[in-house]
């Protein structure tokens, strides 16, 4: 993944409702969910959800597909994995990002300032 798509994805996820929507779709798996189920699960008004889904779709984090009269939204796992790869590309100076490799990275998650 290049820098511009990574920035678009991170910007899209940097909002509470969009992050919750994306996480819900990741949990739903490749089958996805119709917008009505997403709105119900998250307690979002349809107009707000529509805006958030548009932003996630624009960032290529969500894939909409027509199913009869419904639009089903699913997480774009290729983009998600690309973003994770981009963020960890040069992790730990080229050492594996495993608990054993964490020693090269200044320790583990507890060493990160809150």
C-alpha positions as CSV (number, residue, x, y, z in Angstrom):
1,X,0.0,0.0,0.0
2,X,1.2,3.5,-0.8
3,X,1.1,6.5,1.5
4,X,-1.9,8.2,0.0
5,X,-4.3,5.2,0.3
6,X,-2.9,4.6,3.9
7,X,-3.7,8.2,4.9
8,X,-7.2,7.9,3.4
9,X,-7.9,4.7,5.3
10,X,-6.5,6.1,8.6
11,X,-8.5,9.3,8.2
12,X,-11.7,7.3,7.5
13,X,-11.1,5.2,10.7
14,X,-10.3,8.3,12.8
15,X,-13.9,8.8,13.7
16,X,-15.8,6.9,16.4
17,X,-18.9,5.8,14.3
18,X,-16.8,4.9,11.3
19,X,-14.4,2.9,13.4
20,X,-17.3,1.1,15.1
21,X,-18.9,0.4,11.7
22,X,-15.7,-1.0,10.3
23,X,-15.1,-3.2,13.4
24,X,-18.6,-4.5,13.2
25,X,-18.1,-5.4,9.5
26,X,-14.9,-7.1,10.3
27,X,-16.7,-9.2,12.8
28,X,-19.5,-10.0,10.3
29,X,-16.9,-11.4,7.9
30,X,-17.1,-11.6,4.1
31,X,-20.9,-12.0,4.1
32,X,-21.3,-8.5,5.5
33,X,-24.4,-6.8,6.7
34,X,-27.2,-4.7,5.3
35,X,-27.2,-1.0,6.3
36,X,-30.3,-1.5,8.4
37,X,-28.5,-4.1,10.6
38,X,-25.5,-1.9,11.0
39,X,-27.6,1.1,12.0
40,X,-29.5,-1.1,14.5
41,X,-26.4,-2.6,16.0
42,X,-24.7,0.7,16.5
43,X,-27.7,2.9,17.2
44,X,-27.0,5.3,14.3
45,X,-29.6,7.2,12.3
46,X,-29.7,6.0,8.7
47,X,-28.6,9.4,7.3
48,X,-25.5,9.4,9.6
49,X,-24.7,5.8,8.7
50,X,-25.0,6.6,5.0
51,X,-22.4,9.3,5.3
52,X,-20.1,7.1,7.3
53,X,-20.4,4.2,4.9
54,X,-19.7,6.6,2.0
55,X,-16.5,7.7,3.7
56,X,-15.4,4.1,4.4
57,X,-16.2,3.1,0.8
58,X,-14.3,6.0,-0.6
59,X,-11.2,4.9,1.5
60,X,-11.7,1.4,0.1
61,X,-12.2,-0.1,3.5
62,X,-15.8,-1.2,2.8
63,X,-17.3,-2.9,-0.3
64,X,-21.0,-2.4,-1.0
65,X,-22.8,-4.9,-3.1
66,X,-26.4,-5.1,-4.3
67,X,-28.5,-8.0,-3.1
68,X,-32.0,-7.7,-4.3
69,X,-33.3,-4.4,-3.0
70,X,-30.7,-4.2,-0.2
71,X,-27.1,-3.0,-0.3
72,X,-24.8,-5.3,1.7
73,X,-21.7,-3.8,3.1
74,X,-18.6,-5.9,3.9
75,X,-15.1,-5.1,5.1
76,X,-12.5,-5.0,2.4
77,X,-10.0,-7.3,4.0
78,X,-7.4,-6.7,1.3
79,X,-7.3,-3.0,2.2
80,X,-7.3,-3.8,5.9
81,X,-4.4,-6.2,5.5
82,X,-2.6,-3.7,3.2
83,X,-2.9,-1.0,5.8
84,X,-1.6,-3.3,8.5
85,X,1.3,-4.3,6.3
86,X,2.0,-0.6,5.5
87,X,2.1,0.3,9.3
88,X,4.4,-2.6,10.2
89,X,6.5,-2.7,7.1
90,X,9.7,-1.6,8.8
91,X,8.8,-2.7,12.3
92,X,11.6,-3.5,14.7
93,X,14.4,-2.7,12.2
94,X,13.6,-5.7,10.0
95,X,13.3,-8.1,12.9
96,X,10.1,-10.2,13.2
97,X,7.3,-8.6,15.1
98,X,6.9,-11.4,17.7
99,X,7.3,-11.4,21.4
100,X,10.9,-12.5,20.9
101,X,11.4,-9.6,18.4
102,X,9.8,-7.1,20.7
103,X,13.1,-6.9,22.7
104,X,14.6,-5.1,19.6
105,X,11.7,-2.7,19.7
106,X,12.1,-1.3,23.2
107,X,9.9,-3.9,24.9
108,X,6.2,-4.7,24.6
109,X,3.0,-2.8,24.6
110,X,3.4,-1.9,28.2
111,X,6.3,0.3,27.2
112,X,4.2,2.5,25.0
113,X,3.1,5.8,26.7
114,X,-0.6,6.1,27.2
